[in-house]
Every structure is written in C-alpha cells, then in structure tokens.
Amino acid sequence: MLAIAFRFPAGRYHATPWGRHVNEAEVEWPPSPWRILRALVATYHRKGWADRHPEPVLDGLLEALSETLPSYALPPAIQAHSRHYMPQGRLSGGREATSLVFDAFARIHPEHELVACWPALTLPAEQRELLDDLLRDLGFLGRAESWVEARRLEEWTGEPNCQASELGVDPDTGLALDPVRVIAPVPPGEYPPWREHTISAHGLDGKKPRKRERAILATLPERFVDTLHVETADLQAAGWSSPPGARFVTYQRPSDAFTPTATTRPPSRPHPATTVRLALSGRPLPRLEDAVRIAEIARMATIKKAEHVGDGTIPPALSGHNLPGDANHGHAFYLPEDADDDGHIDHILVHAPDGLPAQAIQALDRIRRLWDRDGRWPVLVEGYGDREAFPDAVPFGHGRVWTSVTPYLHPWFAKKRFGVAEQIARECRQRGLPEPERIEPVERVKVGGTPRRPVHFRRFRSTPKRLRQPDTRGQFLTLTFPEPVAGPIALGFACHFGLGLFRPVSGEPGDE
C-alpha cells in the first residue's frame, strides 16, 4: 500500500479543474492524480534532485503511480471564493478599465490532512526514497498560494471516502454521492497505441507537416512519462482539449464534501463565544518580540471588517469604546501566541471575557490576511468558543505559578506604597483574580530557545494618539497565586495588545 498525506497550512487549496474557466469559480476537489504527478515532476527538476536520483528512477515512480487510480480520504471543506478587479488599461475618458476575476478555493482546517491512497501499490526502495525527497520539497499543490506539506505514510488505517466509480449511490448506505470529473494519467501501456492512432487519424505522419501539425507533434512525446513534462502553455497553444497521456475519470465524493459545517468557519451557536483563535501562515512569521505591533494590526483589521458587517456599527467588544463605566477589561484582548515555541507568532487569540457578539465573530471570520511593510500573513479562523475549546492554547493554561511571556509595564505611575506589587494586586482584584502571594522578578525569558530581556521587545503602541505610558522599560515577573487560576492572564500597559502576558509554569501543583 502507498498513501500520501497532504496538509494545507494556510487553510486553502486553490486549483481550477482542467477545461474550466477560472471565473466559473470551481475547485478541483479532490486534487486530480494528474496534478499530483505533475507536481512531483516539477519538484524533481526545480529542486535539483536529478543529481541524486537518476531520471529512470523518476520514470519508474511515475509509471507505478499511473498504473492504478488512487482513492482519497477528503477532510471537511468549504467551497469559497474572493473577487478581484484586475486593471485592464485606461479608457478613453481617462478612467481605468477593470475586469472581475474570481479566485475560488477550498477552505480546510490547517491541521487536517487529505490522504491519497494506492492500496495495491508497493514501491521499491529507491522509488520510495525519491518520493520521500520530492514530498518533503513540495511547496505547493495547485496554484502557488496553495501551500502544502506532504509526506508518505508508512501505515494508514483510515477509510477513503472518495473513489473512482460511475455508481452515484453508496452501495453500503444507499445515500447519493456527488460525481466529479478529474483528470488522470492513462495506464502507461495504453499510451503507445493511442499515440499511433492519434498520429494516423489526424494525418500527422506526413512528410512535410504544417505549422499546426508541428506544434501538435512537439507536444506528443513518444514516451508516456514525457507527457508529464510538457508545459501547459504549450499544450494550450497546440490546441489540445486535454493533455496527451491523460483521461477524464469520474470520482464519487460524499454529498457533503463541501459543507458549511466545516470547522474552518464558525457555525451558529446558541450562546455567545468568548474567544476566536486565528491561525497565521507565511514565511517568515512575525517574531514574538513584535507582539504588540501584530496585535494592533489584528485589531485594526478586525474593526475594518466589522464596518461591513450588519449595520456597520463596530461592536464595543472589539473596540473597547463606549463601554459601561464598570466594564474594565471585558472587551477583546488581542493576544499573539507562539504555540510551537519557535519564537514566532503562529496564532492570535481574540478573547473577550464578557463575550463576543455574532457580528464580531463574522468580522473576524472575514479577515483574509494581516500585513504591514514588514510582511504579509494569510489568516484563517481556526475555531471559536469559550476558553475550554482551546485546551492547547498557551495563554489558556491553569496553575498557581505564572511567568512572563512578554514584558509587563505597570499601568499607573509608581508612588510610595504603590509600586509594581501593589499595582498587580489592584489589577488582579479588578479581574476577579486572587492577589498573588509572591511576585518575583525574572531577568530573562527564552523566546524560541534564545534568552531575551525586556529591551528586545517592542514596548510602545504605534497609535497616533498620545498615550499616557507610566512605564517604558518593562520587566519580567513570576506570579505565585494562593490557588490555581485559569488564564488568560494579561496585565499592565497594553495588556489588550499582547504585553504583560503570562503563561503557567509546567510542573507546578494545580497545573493541568
């Protein structure tokens, strides 16, 4: 058995089916066998694997994968699209002409995997080694924005839910299936006679082929494996309706293959959520030291999207404005998170203790990317709910001892008998937390394994308004509470923007 797992870390798969126009907004789902093989060929040549793996090994791998059709295990997905107006020059009146272009894609949870399986296929060692190298270097599948991580599975015990078949009903359940045509390679043994028939039927064996005939012959290789190397632009220029060496196959996918209940888009909930978790992708991801800057960008993007949801009123839960006098910190905290502890921000938790209204969640779900002059990062809503819905989120831990992730800046001017300890105690009372029984300074924290001091972090808001900032230096602290408390704990100046964030110390009594 051979099984290949594909994961789309940006949460999107962009691919237009062969023969369909991009403005039809269709998505090739599942990825066609032809597309997968072409991606392997492109990786072989572009990543320089010809120096290590002879081309006959690649030929043998391609022929083995083409002998039979794979089955797929498709994860939950949503079919979606965005619309872009592309410039087309200037009109006579000086106005810019534009054309509407659709960008269709499938939205998938970034952690879910699509598996393509060849149950009866066993590869020799040299072909397995080549396949592993190609999958490791495979950067995208489909269009260039369809970032992918692929790997060969040594064992796979799952069940496919999408297979090649003309039968439109599941024989086991009697449920209707969803037929879809995808392009796949012909079995290698069928290609030579098909090529000879094509040459003879179209009179391409003449002694003096005309220009069009020469273009067709140039894109009609003698060997089957060479058909996978021909550029798509050359095929279209020669007038091929489908690539030589390829065929259309009907696959039957589940009727709910594209369903609005996928976890990448928040479903309706009877109770207000308190947290939305955004996943960031892109390389390089922003540094944890820039947490306050990334949080500000996230807040601005959220408010901008909220202006186009519902009646256009920005929910106070997102902005923190126009709140009742006794509502101190019930509105949204924008908390950057380094979930894998590599020193880079890969998630943003938008957490409002008093709850997020539906309009706020819809606004967050509309964010497609965050960007500034230093980078652009695609964004996907990973999920939403209360804090218990995110047990692995760093700020949502539980314990008695909490230590700094980002510098704490005291929010009031220090006075006699009103220093850092007294200010933290006041903040904890305002948040309904017990006062810490011990507060200890920490000289350095590790970010991605590198020791950092507060000076290494950005500690200032970039708002044009002149903000009162009693503390510009910041410090790291460890707080010990008399009893276990639940996060998130964010205190001090700019705590709604990622500063003053704490995490539980593992191994302490009361930790979960």
C-alpha positions as CSV (number, residue, x, y, z in Angstrom):
1,M,0.0,0.0,0.0
2,L,1.1,3.6,-0.7
3,A,-0.5,6.5,1.0
4,I,0.4,10.2,0.7
5,A,-0.9,12.8,3.2
6,F,-1.3,16.5,2.2
7,R,-1.8,19.3,4.7
8,F,-2.5,22.9,3.7
9,P,-1.1,25.1,6.4
10,A,-2.7,28.2,5.0
11,G,-6.1,26.5,5.2
12,R,-6.7,27.0,1.5
13,Y,-6.4,24.9,-1.6
14,H,-6.6,26.8,-4.9
15,A,-6.9,24.7,-8.2
16,T,-9.1,25.2,-11.2
17,P,-10.2,21.9,-12.9
18,W,-8.8,21.2,-16.3
19,G,-11.1,22.6,-19.0
20,R,-12.9,25.0,-16.7
21,H,-12.6,28.8,-16.8
22,V,-11.3,30.5,-13.7
23,N,-14.4,32.7,-13.5
24,E,-16.6,29.6,-13.1
25,A,-15.3,29.6,-9.5
26,E,-15.0,25.8,-9.5
27,V,-12.4,24.0,-7.3
28,E,-10.7,20.7,-8.3
29,W,-11.6,18.6,-5.3
30,P,-10.0,16.1,-4.8
31,P,-6.7,17.1,-6.4
32,S,-6.5,15.2,-9.6
33,P,-4.0,12.3,-10.0
34,W,-2.6,14.2,-13.0
35,R,-2.0,17.3,-10.9
36,I,-0.2,15.3,-8.2
37,L,2.1,13.6,-10.7
38,R,2.9,16.9,-12.4
39,A,3.8,18.5,-9.0
40,L,6.2,15.7,-8.4
41,V,7.9,16.2,-11.8
42,A,8.2,19.9,-11.2
43,T,9.7,19.4,-7.8
44,Y,12.2,16.9,-9.2
45,H,13.5,19.4,-11.8
46,R,13.3,22.6,-9.8
47,K,14.8,21.3,-6.6
48,G,17.8,19.6,-8.3
49,W,17.0,16.0,-7.4
50,A,18.4,14.8,-10.8
51,D,21.9,15.0,-9.2
52,R,21.0,12.4,-6.6
53,H,18.2,10.3,-8.2
54,P,18.7,9.2,-11.8
55,E,15.8,10.0,-14.2
56,P,15.0,6.3,-14.8
57,V,14.0,6.1,-11.1
58,L,11.7,9.0,-11.6
59,D,10.2,7.4,-14.7
60,G,9.6,4.2,-12.8
61,L,7.9,6.1,-10.0
62,L,5.6,7.9,-12.4
63,E,4.7,4.8,-14.2
64,A,3.9,3.0,-11.0
65,L,1.6,5.8,-9.8
66,S,-0.1,5.9,-13.2
67,E,-1.0,2.2,-13.3
68,T,-3.9,2.5,-11.0
69,L,-6.2,5.3,-9.8
70,P,-5.8,6.4,-6.2
71,S,-8.6,6.7,-3.6
72,Y,-8.9,9.7,-1.4
73,A,-9.9,10.5,2.2
74,L,-11.2,14.0,2.0
75,P,-11.3,16.2,5.1
76,P,-14.2,18.6,5.8
77,A,-14.0,21.6,3.5
78,I,-15.9,24.7,2.4
79,Q,-16.0,25.9,-1.2
80,A,-15.5,29.7,-1.2
81,H,-14.2,32.4,-3.5
82,S,-13.0,36.0,-3.4
83,R,-13.4,38.6,-6.2
84,H,-10.8,40.8,-7.6
85,Y,-11.0,43.7,-10.1
86,M,-7.9,43.4,-12.3
87,P,-6.6,46.5,-14.2
88,Q,-7.1,46.4,-18.0
89,G,-5.6,49.7,-19.1
90,R,-7.2,53.1,-19.5
91,L,-10.5,54.0,-21.1
92,S,-10.8,57.0,-23.5
93,G,-12.1,59.2,-20.6
94,G,-9.1,58.5,-18.5
95,R,-10.8,56.0,-16.2
96,E,-9.1,52.7,-15.5
97,A,-10.7,49.7,-17.1
98,T,-11.1,46.6,-14.8
99,S,-12.3,43.1,-15.2
100,L,-13.8,40.9,-12.5
101,V,-11.8,37.8,-11.7
102,F,-13.0,35.1,-9.3
103,D,-10.5,33.3,-7.1
104,A,-12.1,30.0,-6.0
105,F,-10.6,27.8,-3.3
106,A,-11.5,25.1,-0.8
107,R,-11.1,26.1,2.9
108,I,-9.7,23.3,5.0
109,H,-8.6,23.2,8.7
110,P,-4.8,23.7,8.7
111,E,-4.3,20.6,10.8
112,H,-6.5,18.3,8.7
113,E,-4.9,16.0,6.1
114,L,-6.1,14.9,2.7
115,V,-4.9,11.4,2.0
116,A,-4.4,9.8,-1.5
117,C,-4.0,6.0,-1.3
118,W,-2.9,3.4,-3.8
119,P,-4.0,0.2,-1.9
120,A,-2.3,-2.4,-4.2
121,L,0.9,-0.4,-4.9
122,T,4.3,-1.3,-3.3
123,L,7.3,0.8,-4.4
124,P,10.9,-0.5,-4.4
125,A,13.3,1.2,-2.0
126,E,14.9,3.6,-4.5
127,Q,11.5,4.9,-5.6
128,R,10.3,5.3,-2.0
129,E,13.4,7.3,-1.2
130,L,12.9,9.6,-4.3
131,L,9.2,10.0,-3.4
132,D,10.1,11.0,0.2
133,D,12.5,13.6,-1.0
134,L,10.0,15.0,-3.5
135,L,7.2,15.2,-1.0
136,R,9.5,16.9,1.5
137,D,10.4,19.6,-1.0
138,L,6.9,20.0,-2.4
139,G,5.9,23.6,-1.7
140,F,2.5,24.0,-3.3
141,L,-0.2,21.9,-5.0
142,G,-2.4,23.7,-7.4
143,R,-1.7,27.4,-7.7
144,A,1.3,29.0,-5.9
145,E,-0.8,30.2,-3.0
146,S,-1.9,26.6,-2.2
147,W,1.0,25.9,0.2
148,V,1.2,22.3,1.1
149,E,3.1,20.0,3.4
150,A,3.2,16.4,2.1
151,R,4.6,13.1,3.5
152,R,4.4,9.4,2.7
153,L,2.6,7.4,5.3
154,E,4.3,4.2,6.4
155,E,0.9,2.9,7.6
156,W,-2.6,4.2,7.0
157,T,-5.6,2.6,8.6
158,G,-8.2,5.2,7.5
159,E,-11.0,4.7,5.1
160,P,-11.3,6.5,1.8
161,N,-14.5,8.5,1.2
162,C,-13.8,9.4,-2.5
163,Q,-13.2,6.8,-5.1
164,A,-13.2,6.4,-8.9
165,S,-16.7,5.0,-9.8
166,E,-19.6,5.5,-12.1
167,L,-22.0,4.4,-9.4
168,G,-23.6,7.5,-8.0
169,V,-25.0,5.8,-4.9
170,D,-23.1,4.4,-1.9
171,P,-23.9,0.7,-2.1
172,D,-23.5,0.3,1.7
173,T,-25.7,3.2,2.9
174,G,-27.9,3.9,-0.2
175,L,-27.0,7.6,0.1
176,A,-26.5,9.7,-3.0
177,L,-22.9,10.6,-3.9
178,D,-21.5,13.7,-5.7
179,P,-19.9,12.8,-9.0
180,V,-17.0,14.9,-10.1
181,R,-14.7,14.6,-13.1
182,V,-11.0,14.8,-12.6
183,I,-8.0,14.3,-15.0
184,A,-5.8,11.3,-14.5
185,P,-3.0,9.6,-16.4
186,V,-3.7,6.7,-18.7
187,P,-2.1,3.4,-17.8
188,P,1.4,3.6,-19.4
189,G,0.8,0.5,-21.6
190,E,-2.2,2.2,-23.3
191,Y,-0.3,5.3,-24.4
192,P,1.8,3.9,-27.4
193,P,-1.2,2.6,-29.3
194,W,-3.2,5.7,-28.5
195,R,-0.4,7.9,-29.8
196,E,-0.1,5.9,-33.0
197,H,-3.8,6.1,-33.6
198,T,-3.8,9.8,-33.0
199,I,-1.0,10.4,-35.4
200,S,-2.7,8.3,-38.1
201,A,-6.2,9.7,-37.6
202,H,-5.1,13.3,-37.8
203,G,-2.7,12.8,-40.7
204,L,0.3,13.8,-38.6
205,D,2.6,11.3,-40.3
206,G,3.0,13.4,-43.4
207,K,6.5,14.1,-44.8
208,K,6.0,17.9,-44.6
209,P,3.9,18.7,-41.5
210,R,2.4,22.2,-41.5
211,K,2.9,24.6,-38.6
212,R,-0.1,23.5,-36.6
213,E,0.9,19.8,-37.1
214,R,4.4,20.6,-36.0
215,A,3.0,22.2,-32.8
216,I,0.9,19.1,-32.1
217,L,3.8,16.7,-32.7
218,A,6.1,18.7,-30.5
219,T,3.6,18.2,-27.6
220,L,3.1,14.5,-28.4
221,P,6.1,12.7,-26.8
222,E,7.0,9.2,-27.8
223,R,7.2,8.0,-24.1
224,F,4.3,8.2,-21.7
225,V,6.4,9.7,-18.9
226,D,7.4,12.6,-21.1
227,T,3.8,13.7,-21.4
228,L,4.0,14.8,-17.7
229,H,6.9,17.1,-18.6
230,V,5.1,19.1,-21.3
231,E,4.2,22.7,-20.3
232,T,0.5,23.5,-20.0
233,A,1.0,26.7,-22.1
234,D,2.5,24.6,-25.0
235,L,-0.5,22.2,-24.8
236,Q,-3.0,25.1,-25.0
237,A,-1.1,26.8,-27.8
238,A,-1.2,23.5,-29.8
239,G,-4.9,23.2,-29.3
240,W,-5.2,20.2,-27.1
241,S,-8.5,19.9,-25.3
242,S,-6.9,17.5,-22.8
243,P,-3.2,16.6,-22.4
244,P,-1.9,13.7,-24.3
245,G,-1.4,10.8,-21.9
246,A,-4.4,11.9,-19.8
247,R,-8.0,10.9,-19.4
248,F,-11.1,12.1,-17.5
249,V,-12.3,9.9,-14.7
250,T,-15.4,10.2,-12.6
251,Y,-14.9,10.1,-8.9
252,Q,-17.7,9.9,-6.4
253,R,-17.2,12.1,-3.4
254,P,-19.5,12.4,-0.4
255,S,-22.5,14.6,-1.0
256,D,-21.4,16.9,1.9
257,A,-17.8,17.1,0.6
258,F,-18.3,20.9,0.6
259,T,-20.3,21.7,3.7
260,P,-20.8,24.9,5.8
261,T,-20.3,22.8,8.9
262,A,-16.6,22.5,8.4
263,T,-14.6,23.6,11.4
264,T,-12.8,26.4,9.5
265,R,-15.9,28.6,9.6
266,P,-17.8,29.2,12.8
267,P,-21.3,27.7,12.9
268,S,-24.1,29.4,14.6
269,R,-24.1,28.9,18.4
270,P,-26.9,29.4,21.0
271,H,-24.5,31.1,23.5
272,P,-22.1,33.9,22.8
273,A,-18.5,32.8,22.5
274,T,-15.6,34.5,24.3
275,T,-12.7,33.5,22.1
276,V,-11.8,33.3,18.4
277,R,-8.5,31.7,17.5
278,L,-6.8,32.9,14.3
279,A,-4.1,30.9,12.7
280,L,-1.3,32.7,10.8
281,S,0.8,31.3,8.0
282,G,3.5,32.5,5.8
283,R,7.3,32.7,5.9
284,P,8.7,34.2,8.0
285,L,6.1,34.5,10.6
286,P,6.3,37.6,12.8
287,R,8.5,37.5,15.9
288,L,7.1,37.2,19.3
289,E,9.1,40.3,20.2
290,D,6.7,42.2,18.0
291,A,3.6,41.0,19.7
292,V,2.2,44.5,20.4
293,R,2.6,45.5,16.7
294,I,0.9,42.3,15.4
295,A,-1.9,42.7,18.0
296,E,-2.5,46.3,16.8
297,I,-2.6,45.1,13.2
298,A,-5.1,42.4,14.1
299,R,-7.4,44.9,15.9
300,M,-7.3,47.3,13.0
301,A,-8.1,44.6,10.5
302,T,-11.0,43.3,12.7
303,I,-12.6,46.7,13.1
304,K,-12.3,47.4,9.4
305,K,-14.1,44.2,8.7
306,A,-16.7,45.0,11.3
307,E,-17.6,48.1,9.4
308,H,-19.0,45.9,6.6
309,V,-21.0,43.5,8.8
310,G,-24.6,44.1,9.9
311,D,-25.4,47.7,10.3
312,G,-21.8,48.8,10.2
313,T,-21.6,49.6,13.9
314,I,-18.4,48.5,15.5
315,P,-19.2,46.2,18.5
316,P,-17.7,47.7,21.7
317,A,-16.5,44.2,22.5
318,L,-14.0,44.6,19.7
319,S,-13.0,48.2,20.0
320,G,-13.2,48.7,23.8
321,H,-15.0,52.0,23.3
322,N,-18.5,53.1,24.6
323,L,-18.5,50.5,27.3
324,P,-20.3,50.9,30.6
325,G,-18.4,52.6,33.4
326,D,-17.9,49.3,35.3
327,A,-16.7,47.3,32.3
328,N,-12.9,47.4,32.8
329,H,-11.5,44.5,30.9
330,G,-14.4,42.6,29.5
331,H,-13.7,43.7,25.9
332,A,-11.4,42.0,23.5
333,F,-7.8,41.1,24.2
334,Y,-5.7,40.5,21.0
335,L,-3.2,38.0,22.3
336,P,-0.4,36.8,19.9
337,E,0.6,33.2,20.6
338,D,3.7,31.2,19.8
339,A,2.0,27.7,20.0
340,D,5.1,25.7,18.9
341,D,7.6,27.7,20.9
342,D,9.8,28.5,17.9
343,G,9.9,32.3,18.7
344,H,7.4,33.3,16.0
345,I,3.7,34.2,16.3
346,D,1.5,31.5,14.7
347,H,-1.8,32.3,16.3
348,I,-3.8,35.2,17.6
349,L,-6.4,34.7,20.3
350,V,-9.1,37.3,20.4
351,H,-10.6,36.9,23.8
352,A,-13.4,39.0,25.3
353,P,-14.3,37.8,28.9
354,D,-17.8,39.4,28.5
355,G,-18.4,37.6,25.2
356,L,-18.2,38.3,21.5
357,P,-21.4,39.1,19.7
358,A,-22.2,37.4,16.3
359,Q,-21.2,40.5,14.4
360,A,-17.7,40.4,16.0
361,I,-17.2,36.7,15.1
362,Q,-18.4,37.4,11.5
363,A,-15.9,40.3,11.2
364,L,-13.1,38.1,12.5
365,D,-14.1,35.3,10.0
366,R,-13.8,37.8,7.1
367,I,-10.1,38.5,7.8
368,R,-8.0,37.0,5.0
369,R,-4.6,38.4,5.8
370,L,-2.7,40.7,8.1
371,W,0.0,42.8,6.6
372,D,2.3,45.8,7.1
373,R,5.5,47.0,5.5
374,D,7.5,44.1,7.0
375,G,5.3,41.2,5.8
376,R,2.0,39.6,4.8
377,W,0.5,36.7,6.6
378,P,-2.6,34.8,5.5
379,V,-5.2,34.3,8.3
380,L,-7.7,31.6,8.9
381,V,-10.2,31.2,11.7
382,E,-9.2,28.0,13.4
383,G,-12.1,27.9,15.7
384,Y,-14.2,29.7,18.3
385,G,-15.9,29.1,21.6
386,D,-15.1,29.5,25.2
387,R,-11.6,29.0,26.7
388,E,-12.3,25.3,27.2
389,A,-12.5,24.9,23.5
390,F,-8.7,25.7,23.2
391,P,-7.0,23.4,25.8
392,D,-3.7,23.7,23.9
393,A,-3.6,27.5,23.7
394,V,-0.6,28.8,25.7
395,P,-2.4,31.7,27.5
396,F,-5.4,29.4,28.5
397,G,-3.4,27.3,30.9
398,H,-4.2,26.6,34.5
399,G,-2.0,26.7,37.6
400,R,-0.7,28.6,40.6
401,V,2.6,29.8,39.2
402,W,2.6,32.1,36.1
403,T,5.6,33.6,34.4
404,S,6.1,36.3,31.8
405,V,5.8,35.7,28.1
406,T,6.1,39.4,27.2
407,P,7.2,42.3,29.3
408,Y,5.0,43.7,32.0
409,L,4.7,47.5,32.0
410,H,3.0,48.9,35.1
411,P,-0.1,50.9,34.0
412,W,0.0,53.6,36.8
413,F,2.8,55.9,37.8
414,A,4.7,54.3,40.7
415,K,4.5,56.0,44.1
416,K,5.4,55.3,47.6
417,R,3.5,52.2,48.7
418,F,2.1,51.9,45.2
419,G,4.8,50.0,43.3
420,V,4.7,47.1,41.0
421,A,3.4,44.6,43.6
422,E,0.5,46.9,44.7
423,Q,-0.4,47.7,41.1
424,I,-0.5,44.0,40.2
425,A,-2.7,43.3,43.2
426,R,-5.1,46.0,42.2
427,E,-5.3,44.7,38.6
428,C,-6.0,41.2,39.9
429,R,-8.8,42.4,42.1
430,Q,-10.3,44.2,39.1
431,R,-10.2,41.0,37.1
432,G,-11.7,38.8,39.8
433,L,-8.3,37.0,40.4
434,P,-6.8,36.4,43.9
435,E,-3.9,38.6,44.8
436,P,-0.5,36.9,44.2
437,E,1.1,35.8,47.4
438,R,4.6,36.1,45.8
439,I,5.9,38.3,42.9
440,E,9.5,37.6,41.8
441,P,11.5,39.4,39.1
442,V,12.9,37.4,36.2
443,E,15.9,38.7,34.4
444,R,15.4,36.9,31.1
445,V,12.9,34.7,29.3
446,K,13.5,32.3,26.4
447,V,12.0,33.1,23.0
448,G,12.5,30.2,20.6
449,G,15.3,29.0,22.8
450,T,17.1,32.4,22.8
451,P,17.3,34.3,26.1
452,R,15.6,37.7,25.8
453,R,15.4,40.8,28.1
454,P,12.6,43.3,28.0
455,V,14.6,45.7,25.8
456,H,14.4,43.1,23.0
457,F,10.6,43.5,22.8
458,R,8.6,46.3,21.3
459,R,7.1,48.1,24.2
460,F,5.2,51.0,22.7
461,R,1.9,51.4,20.9
462,S,2.0,52.8,17.4
463,T,-1.3,54.7,17.7
464,P,-1.1,58.4,16.5
465,K,-2.8,59.4,19.8
466,R,-0.6,60.5,22.6
467,L,-0.8,57.8,25.2
468,R,0.0,58.1,28.9
469,Q,2.6,55.4,29.5
470,P,4.0,55.4,33.1
471,D,6.5,52.6,32.3
472,T,8.6,52.4,29.2
473,R,11.2,49.9,30.3
474,G,9.1,46.8,31.4
475,Q,10.2,43.8,33.3
476,F,9.6,40.0,33.5
477,L,7.9,38.5,36.6
478,T,6.8,35.3,38.1
479,L,3.5,35.4,39.9
480,T,2.5,32.8,42.5
481,F,-1.2,32.7,43.5
482,P,-2.6,31.1,46.6
483,E,-4.7,28.8,44.5
484,P,-4.7,27.6,40.9
485,V,-6.2,30.2,38.5
486,A,-7.2,29.9,34.8
487,G,-5.8,32.1,32.1
488,P,-5.5,34.2,30.2
489,I,-3.6,36.5,32.4
490,A,-2.5,39.7,30.8
491,L,-1.8,42.7,33.0
492,G,-0.4,46.2,32.7
493,F,0.0,48.8,30.0
494,A,-1.1,47.5,26.5
495,C,-2.3,44.2,28.0
496,H,-5.1,44.1,25.4
497,F,-2.3,44.1,22.8
498,G,-0.1,41.3,23.9
499,L,2.1,43.0,26.5
500,G,2.1,41.8,30.1
501,L,1.1,38.2,29.0
502,F,1.8,35.3,31.4
503,R,1.8,31.6,31.0
504,P,1.6,28.8,33.6
505,V,4.8,27.2,34.7
506,S,4.5,23.4,34.0
507,G,5.1,21.0,36.8
508,E,3.7,23.2,39.5
509,P,0.9,22.0,41.8
510,G,-2.5,22.6,40.3
511,D,-1.3,22.6,36.7
512,E,-3.4,20.8,34.1
